[in-house]
Amino acid sequence: MYLPVGYTDGMRAMLAWLVLLLLLVSPFPVRGDDAPPERILVSAAISLRNAFEEIGRLLRTRSGIVTDFNFGASGLLQRQIEAGAPVDVFASAGATQMDELQAKGLILQDSRRDFARNALELIVPAGQKITFSSFSDLSGPGLRRLAIGNPRTVPAGHYAEQTLRSLKIWETLQSRLILAEDVRQVLDYVVRGEVDAGIVYATDVPIAAGRVFDVARAPEQTHDPILYPVAVVKDARQKGAALRFVDLVSGADGQKILAKYGFLGRR
């Protein structure tokens, strides 16, 4: 800043402070190129990881918004939000978790959308001799260990329990069940051959292509519809940016990315 000759150091300092004050209270805020980008935290079911990471990259390309992710079992993510975790967006693999948050007033109801569907698959380690060809066959002597998500916290496990109960083999399988923390852990158990079979989402199977064999799909009538809802959390710090993420997920471009990873479209 140029100051004419004759200004004292004190006068120069005072004028500099006045200029700074004017900049701070200016009605025309300036965002410099080095200003930090908007950031949002998205807590999402782990089955969404690959698709959501790509959607997050697309959002940053289009808007500059940075998306940080917290992936895990939907039930555990729900509890974190109930405990006050600083989450902006929640995406669940089941309606139950979102319903409970909505009942407690912890999401913005108008922002809630069902954006995808999924299916249940029965898988076994690649190269293993298969002694069953359907879910109904699981009660036979050829199965020693079956991995499913913990039904109390993992939607995929809840749907698996519904299917096994519908087929009237749930009680028979109790001593053979290995309960996992999330659906990706089920997949890992099968890949490593630590169990004879596992029940995962259809979208998980391609992740382990060549390492697992897809035996059968659970009949739709044996479990509730596998719907994925997403919503902005009530106490989101960046509500505008969070809503842009939700809009992208439920819009045409987000739907294309989800389909790329095997998710079924909304009905």
VOPAGU-2260 file (C-alpha; in pm, 1 decimal, decimal comma):
REM VOPAGU-2260
SITE   aa  ch    i         X         Y         Z
SITE  MET   A    0       0,0       0,0       0,0
SITE  TYR   A    1     145,4     344,5    -100,0
SITE  LEU   A    2     143,2     623,2     163,1
SITE  PRO   A    3     258,5     980,3      93,5
SITE  VAL   A    4     576,6    1123,4     245,1
SITE  GLY   A    5     523,3    1280,4     585,8
SITE  TYR   A    6     311,3    1001,6     738,1
SITE  THR   A    7     453,8     883,1    1070,4
SITE  ASP   A    8     492,1     515,5    1154,0
SITE  GLY   A    9     201,4     549,0    1395,4
SITE  MET   A   10     -19,0     699,4    1127,8
SITE  ARG   A   11      81,8     430,1     883,3
SITE  ALA   A   12      -2,2     155,6    1136,8
SITE  MET   A   13    -337,6     311,6    1215,5
SITE  LEU   A   14    -428,6     342,5     847,8
SITE  ALA   A   15    -327,0     -16,4     786,6
SITE  TRP   A   16    -555,3    -131,0    1067,6
SITE  LEU   A   17    -841,3      73,5     923,4
SITE  VAL   A   18    -794,9     -86,2     583,7
SITE  LEU   A   19    -793,7    -432,6     746,2
SITE  LEU   A   20   -1108,3    -346,4     940,8
SITE  LEU   A   21   -1281,9    -234,7     622,2
SITE  LEU   A   22   -1190,5    -562,3     456,0
SITE  LEU   A   23   -1325,7    -762,5     750,0
SITE  VAL   A   24   -1660,8    -583,9     755,4
SITE  SER   A   25   -1693,7    -547,7     378,7
SITE  PRO   A   26   -2033,7    -659,0     246,0
SITE  PHE   A   27   -1848,1    -818,2     -46,8
SITE  PRO   A   28   -1644,8   -1107,5     100,6
SITE  VAL   A   29   -1367,5   -1235,4    -118,3
SITE  ARG   A   30   -1278,9   -1604,8    -139,5
SITE  GLY   A   31    -916,8   -1645,6    -229,0
SITE  ASP   A   32    -780,1   -1934,4    -428,1
SITE  ASP   A   33    -608,1   -2061,8    -116,2
SITE  ALA   A   34    -924,2   -2055,9      98,4
SITE  PRO   A   35   -1006,2   -2398,6     245,8
SITE  PRO   A   36   -1278,3   -2587,7      54,0
SITE  GLU   A   37   -1610,9   -2682,2     207,4
SITE  ARG   A   38   -1592,7   -3025,8     368,8
SITE  ILE   A   39   -1867,7   -3266,3     464,9
SITE  LEU   A   40   -1860,7   -3590,5     657,5
SITE  VAL   A   41   -2074,3   -3872,0     515,6
SITE  SER   A   42   -2144,6   -4177,8     730,7
SITE  ALA   A   43   -2246,5   -4457,9     496,8
SITE  ALA   A   44   -2305,4   -4831,6     491,8
SITE  ILE   A   45   -1983,1   -5006,2     399,1
SITE  SER   A   46   -2145,9   -5171,4      96,9
SITE  LEU   A   47   -2157,9   -4822,9     -57,4
SITE  ARG   A   48   -1784,6   -4759,5     -31,0
SITE  ASN   A   49   -1674,6   -4795,7    -393,4
SITE  ALA   A   50   -1973,7   -4614,1    -542,7
SITE  PHE   A   51   -1974,9   -4331,8    -287,6
SITE  GLU   A   52   -1602,3   -4267,3    -317,3
SITE  GLU   A   53   -1651,9   -4213,5    -690,7
SITE  ILE   A   54   -1953,6   -3990,1    -629,9
SITE  GLY   A   55   -1746,1   -3791,5    -380,9
SITE  ARG   A   56   -1475,8   -3735,5    -642,1
SITE  LEU   A   57   -1738,5   -3618,6    -890,5
SITE  LEU   A   58   -1882,1   -3374,0    -636,1
SITE  ARG   A   59   -1539,4   -3223,7    -574,3
SITE  THR   A   60   -1474,2   -3186,5    -947,1
SITE  ARG   A   61   -1802,6   -3005,0    -996,6
SITE  SER   A   62   -1825,7   -2793,1    -682,7
SITE  GLY   A   63   -1497,0   -2803,4    -491,4
SITE  ILE   A   64   -1673,6   -2967,1    -196,3
SITE  VAL   A   65   -1454,1   -3226,1     -24,4
SITE  THR   A   66   -1630,9   -3537,8     102,7
SITE  ASP   A   67   -1483,5   -3730,7     393,9
SITE  PHE   A   68   -1631,1   -4074,1     453,7
SITE  ASN   A   69   -1698,5   -4286,1     758,7
SITE  PHE   A   70   -1796,2   -4635,7     639,5
SITE  GLY   A   71   -1929,4   -4908,0     863,7
SITE  ALA   A   72   -2230,2   -5111,5     970,9
SITE  SER   A   73   -2546,5   -4903,3     944,4
SITE  GLY   A   74   -2651,9   -4975,9    1302,9
SITE  LEU   A   75   -2318,3   -4861,2    1445,0
SITE  LEU   A   76   -2325,5   -4544,7    1233,4
SITE  GLN   A   77   -2677,2   -4474,1    1359,8
SITE  ARG   A   78   -2557,0   -4499,0    1719,4
SITE  GLN   A   79   -2270,7   -4259,9    1647,9
SITE  ILE   A   80   -2515,9   -4000,4    1516,7
SITE  GLU   A   81   -2739,2   -4050,2    1820,6
SITE  ALA   A   82   -2433,1   -3990,0    2038,6
SITE  GLY   A   83   -2365,8   -3656,4    1866,4
SITE  ALA   A   84   -2103,6   -3746,0    1605,2
SITE  PRO   A   85   -2044,9   -3444,7    1372,8
SITE  VAL   A   86   -2198,6   -3610,1    1065,8
SITE  ASP   A   87   -2348,5   -3415,5     773,6
SITE  VAL   A   88   -2504,5   -3698,6     570,9
SITE  PHE   A   89   -2618,8   -4049,6     664,3
SITE  ALA   A   90   -2674,0   -4328,0     409,5
SITE  SER   A   91   -2801,3   -4660,1     538,4
SITE  ALA   A   92   -2832,5   -5007,4     389,8
SITE  GLY   A   93   -3168,9   -5043,4     561,5
SITE  ALA   A   94   -3475,7   -4831,4     627,9
SITE  THR   A   95   -3489,5   -4925,0     997,4
SITE  GLN   A   96   -3184,7   -4722,1    1097,6
SITE  MET   A   97   -3306,0   -4413,6     911,4
SITE  ASP   A   98   -3659,1   -4456,9    1049,1
SITE  GLU   A   99   -3527,7   -4455,4    1405,0
SITE  LEU   A  100   -3317,9   -4143,0    1348,8
SITE  GLN   A  101   -3615,7   -3971,9    1187,0
SITE  ALA   A  102   -3841,4   -4064,3    1479,9
SITE  LYS   A  103   -3590,9   -3895,5    1712,9
SITE  GLY   A  104   -3577,4   -3582,7    1498,0
SITE  LEU   A  105   -3211,7   -3634,7    1407,6
SITE  ILE   A  106   -3240,7   -3599,9    1028,7
SITE  LEU   A  107   -3395,5   -3340,2     800,3
SITE  GLN   A  108   -3705,8   -3529,4     690,4
SITE  ASP   A  109   -3747,9   -3333,9     366,3
SITE  SER   A  110   -3397,6   -3438,3     255,8
SITE  ARG   A  111   -3460,0   -3812,1     291,3
SITE  ARG   A  112   -3459,4   -4017,6     -27,8
SITE  ASP   A  113   -3449,8   -4387,6    -116,6
SITE  PHE   A  114   -3178,0   -4398,5    -381,2
SITE  ALA   A  115   -3091,6   -4764,5    -448,6
SITE  ARG   A  116   -3182,6   -5128,7    -396,6
SITE  ASN   A  117   -2978,1   -5444,2    -351,8
SITE  ALA   A  118   -3012,7   -5823,2    -336,9
SITE  LEU   A  119   -2876,6   -6104,4    -117,5
SITE  GLU   A  120   -2630,9   -6359,8    -252,9
SITE  LEU   A  121   -2504,7   -6687,6    -113,7
SITE  ILE   A  122   -2132,0   -6726,5    -184,6
SITE  VAL   A  123   -1860,3   -6984,7    -119,1
SITE  PRO   A  124   -1478,6   -6974,7    -150,3
SITE  ALA   A  125   -1356,5   -7024,4    -505,4
SITE  GLY   A  126   -1237,8   -7378,3    -567,7
SITE  GLN   A  127   -1438,9   -7524,1    -283,1
SITE  LYS   A  128   -1643,6   -7834,0    -351,9
SITE  ILE   A  129   -2003,4   -7714,9    -344,6
SITE  THR   A  130   -2250,5   -7938,0    -163,6
SITE  PHE   A  131   -2549,1   -7702,0    -189,3
SITE  SER   A  132   -2709,2   -7503,4    -469,0
SITE  SER   A  133   -2966,1   -7290,1    -288,4
SITE  PHE   A  134   -3037,5   -7121,6      44,1
SITE  SER   A  135   -3267,2   -7407,9     137,8
SITE  ASP   A  136   -2975,8   -7654,3     111,3
SITE  LEU   A  137   -2783,5   -7479,4     389,4
SITE  SER   A  138   -2940,6   -7696,4     657,8
SITE  GLY   A  139   -2770,2   -8005,2     515,6
SITE  PRO   A  140   -2459,3   -8174,0     663,0
SITE  GLY   A  141   -2226,1   -8020,0     402,6
SITE  LEU   A  142   -2225,0   -7680,8     580,4
SITE  ARG   A  143   -2014,9   -7636,3     894,5
SITE  ARG   A  144   -1979,5   -7254,8     917,9
SITE  LEU   A  145   -2197,1   -6982,8     764,0
SITE  ALA   A  146   -2097,8   -6616,9     793,4
SITE  ILE   A  147   -2361,8   -6342,6     808,5
SITE  GLY   A  148   -2362,0   -5988,1     942,7
SITE  ASN   A  149   -2476,7   -5946,2    1301,1
SITE  PRO   A  150   -2855,0   -5905,3    1256,0
SITE  ARG   A  151   -2873,7   -5651,2    1539,2
SITE  THR   A  152   -2640,4   -5399,0    1375,4
SITE  VAL   A  153   -2589,2   -5506,6    1013,6
SITE  PRO   A  154   -2883,7   -5473,2     771,5
SITE  ALA   A  155   -2743,8   -5750,0     549,0
SITE  GLY   A  156   -2746,6   -5977,9     852,6
SITE  HIS   A  157   -3103,0   -5876,3     933,6
SITE  TYR   A  158   -3214,9   -5961,0     580,0
SITE  ALA   A  159   -3020,7   -6288,9     596,1
SITE  GLU   A  160   -3199,9   -6382,7     917,9
SITE  GLN   A  161   -3535,4   -6302,0     756,7
SITE  THR   A  162   -3454,0   -6527,4     462,0
SITE  LEU   A  163   -3335,8   -6817,0     678,2
SITE  ARG   A  164   -3642,7   -6785,3     900,5
SITE  SER   A  165   -3868,8   -6771,0     596,5
SITE  LEU   A  166   -3711,5   -7095,3     474,8
SITE  LYS   A  167   -3753,7   -7241,8     825,9
SITE  ILE   A  168   -3385,7   -7323,2     871,7
SITE  TRP   A  169   -3279,9   -7040,1    1109,4
SITE  GLU   A  170   -3296,6   -7250,3    1425,1
SITE  THR   A  171   -3115,9   -7541,6    1259,9
SITE  LEU   A  172   -2823,5   -7316,3    1166,1
SITE  GLN   A  173   -2772,3   -7144,2    1503,1
SITE  SER   A  174   -2462,9   -7343,8    1602,6
SITE  ARG   A  175   -2302,2   -7290,6    1261,2
SITE  LEU   A  176   -2339,7   -6913,2    1235,5
SITE  ILE   A  177   -2038,2   -6681,1    1241,7
SITE  LEU   A  178   -2155,9   -6323,3    1303,6
SITE  ALA   A  179   -1952,4   -6046,7    1139,5
SITE  GLU   A  180   -1926,5   -5676,5    1219,8
SITE  ASP   A  181   -2028,6   -5577,1     867,1
SITE  VAL   A  182   -2096,5   -5729,7     528,0
SITE  ARG   A  183   -1740,1   -5675,1     402,3
SITE  GLN   A  184   -1609,8   -5883,0     691,3
SITE  VAL   A  185   -1840,9   -6162,8     577,9
SITE  LEU   A  186   -1684,1   -6133,4     233,4
SITE  ASP   A  187   -1333,7   -6149,7     383,6
SITE  TYR   A  188   -1419,4   -6465,2     579,0
SITE  VAL   A  189   -1533,1   -6635,7     259,8
SITE  VAL   A  190   -1235,3   -6517,0      53,0
SITE  ARG   A  191    -993,7   -6654,3     314,4
SITE  GLY   A  192   -1180,6   -6984,5     332,7
SITE  GLU   A  193   -1249,8   -6943,6     705,3
SITE  VAL   A  194   -1615,7   -7035,2     650,4
SITE  ASP   A  195   -1792,8   -7268,4     410,5
SITE  ALA   A  196   -2031,1   -6998,8     287,6
SITE  GLY   A  197   -2146,4   -6644,7     347,5
SITE  ILE   A  198   -2445,4   -6422,8     274,8
SITE  VAL   A  199   -2356,7   -6084,4     126,0
SITE  TYR   A  200   -2505,8   -5821,4    -101,0
SITE  ALA   A  201   -2501,5   -5873,4    -475,6
SITE  THR   A  202   -2282,8   -5562,0    -502,6
SITE  ASP   A  203   -2012,9   -5724,0    -287,2
SITE  VAL   A  204   -1958,6   -6022,8    -515,3
SITE  PRO   A  205   -1768,0   -5840,5    -795,6
SITE  ILE   A  206   -1523,5   -5702,8    -539,5
SITE  ALA   A  207   -1395,4   -6056,0    -481,9
SITE  ALA   A  208   -1423,3   -6172,6    -841,5
SITE  GLY   A  209   -1225,1   -6493,5    -894,2
SITE  ARG   A  210   -1197,2   -6554,3    -521,1
SITE  VAL   A  211   -1557,9   -6644,8    -444,5
SITE  PHE   A  212   -1827,9   -6836,9    -628,0
SITE  ASP   A  213   -2182,9   -6703,2    -639,8
SITE  VAL   A  214   -2415,4   -6994,7    -557,5
SITE  ALA   A  215   -2763,9   -6843,3    -546,7
SITE  ARG   A  216   -2973,1   -6528,6    -494,0
SITE  ALA   A  217   -3221,4   -6515,8    -208,3
SITE  PRO   A  218   -3582,5   -6507,6    -328,5
SITE  GLU   A  219   -3713,7   -6151,6    -286,5
SITE  GLN   A  220   -4023,2   -6271,6    -104,3
SITE  THR   A  221   -3811,0   -6414,1     179,3
SITE  HIS   A  222   -3695,5   -6075,1     310,6
SITE  ASP   A  223   -3796,1   -5710,9     326,4
SITE  PRO   A  224   -3702,9   -5494,1      27,2
SITE  ILE   A  225   -3336,0   -5395,0      53,7
SITE  LEU   A  226   -3369,2   -5018,4      21,7
SITE  TYR   A  227   -3093,0   -4762,3      74,3
SITE  PRO   A  228   -3209,1   -4427,7     217,7
SITE  VAL   A  229   -2995,3   -4113,7     246,3
SITE  ALA   A  230   -3061,5   -3790,9     436,1
SITE  VAL   A  231   -2898,6   -3477,3     573,4
SITE  VAL   A  232   -2839,9   -3496,8     948,8
SITE  LYS   A  233   -3030,2   -3232,0    1146,6
SITE  ASP   A  234   -2717,9   -3086,5    1310,2
SITE  ALA   A  235   -2509,4   -3091,3     990,8
SITE  ARG   A  236   -2248,6   -2814,9     990,9
SITE  GLN   A  237   -2261,8   -2777,5     611,8
SITE  LYS   A  238   -2628,8   -2827,4     526,5
SITE  GLY   A  239   -2604,8   -2673,9     178,3
SITE  ALA   A  240   -2306,1   -2885,1      77,5
SITE  ALA   A  241   -2464,4   -3192,8     237,8
SITE  LEU   A  242   -2779,7   -3145,8      32,5
SITE  ARG   A  243   -2571,0   -3120,2    -284,2
SITE  PHE   A  244   -2424,1   -3460,6    -206,3
SITE  VAL   A  245   -2772,7   -3605,9    -153,0
SITE  ASP   A  246   -2892,0   -3449,8    -478,1
SITE  LEU   A  247   -2598,0   -3598,4    -667,1
SITE  VAL   A  248   -2653,0   -3946,3    -521,5
SITE  SER   A  249   -3021,0   -3947,1    -612,9
SITE  GLY   A  250   -2977,6   -3770,8    -947,7
SITE  ALA   A  251   -2907,3   -3918,8   -1289,6
SITE  ASP   A  252   -2526,1   -3908,0   -1264,4
SITE  GLY   A  253   -2519,5   -4062,0    -918,9
SITE  GLN   A  254   -2758,1   -4334,5   -1032,0
SITE  LYS   A  255   -2526,7   -4421,3   -1322,0
SITE  ILE   A  256   -2235,2   -4463,2   -1083,0
SITE  LEU   A  257   -2441,7   -4678,5    -847,1
SITE  ALA   A  258   -2554,4   -4898,5   -1139,3
SITE  LYS   A  259   -2189,9   -4935,0   -1242,8
SITE  TYR   A  260   -2123,1   -5099,1    -905,2
SITE  GLY   A  261   -2422,3   -5330,4    -929,7
SITE  PHE   A  262   -2687,5   -5143,2    -733,5
SITE  LEU   A  263   -3043,2   -5181,0    -854,9
SITE  GLY   A  264   -3240,6   -4871,6    -946,1
SITE  ARG   A  265   -3522,2   -4720,1    -745,6
SITE  ARG   A  266   -3870,9   -4851,8    -810,6
